[in-house]
Amino acid sequence: GENVEQHPSTLSVQEGDSAVIKCTYSDSASNYFPWYKQELGKRPQLIIDIRSNVGEKKDQRIAVTLNKTAKHFSLHITETQPEDSAVYFCAASSPAAGNKLTFGGGTRVLVKP
Amino acid sequence: DSGVTQTPKHLITATGQRVTLRCSPRSGDLSVYWYQQSLDQGLQFLIQYYNGEERAKGNILERFSAQQFPDLHSELNLSSLELGDSALYFCASSVTVGATEAFFGQGTRLTVV
């Protein structure tokens, strides 16, 4: 089945700096790659997603890139702010696996003021 | 508010007992997913339903079962509970299966004592 690996597991950045989180997936049929943010004690919420027919997508300070050949995708957060502190999860969905969302292990991001 | 409702929010029960977690998806969503999140862990996929039928299954224990009813709400049944079953159980829903956003409920925190 699909396997999604996420790195790093923790990331500490200074406010204003950029943060990059990387994920790799195993199923070449995967065609949907969302990113979720989970604040402490709360539900995961979608922050951005990308489909396999697109290489890059941007939404204000957040961008995601996808390399289908290498089977990896990344989340970039620019000009980080303290409210960006949370756990971020990448995920992949494959029609070959019933379109279930398989999540990476998560990255705990701490933005230091 | 995501529109996905989970009840109860908290549940404390003893080992060996059986509990039922309930999920009402967003209006119009046909697909329901269940995830388990243990302390400081990622989101482990349990099971997915679409319009009443099971679509995908993860590493769900035999002691666990689920179903989606004609009105599209779903229930996750956990039996012969063990201390290790203590976790946050999330339900998510989406309009369909495939490359589409999944909305998470607030979760049910299960504590087995």
Interface residues (C-beta under 8 A of the other chain):
Chain A: N31 Y32 P34 Y36 K42 R43 P44 Q45 L46 D49 R51 F89 S93 P95 A97 G98 N99 K100 L101 T102 F103 G104 G105 G106
Chain B: S2 Y33 Y35 Q41 G42 L43 Q44 F45 Q48 R55 A56 G58 F90 A92 V97 G98 A99 T100 E101 A102 F103 F104 G105 Q106 G107
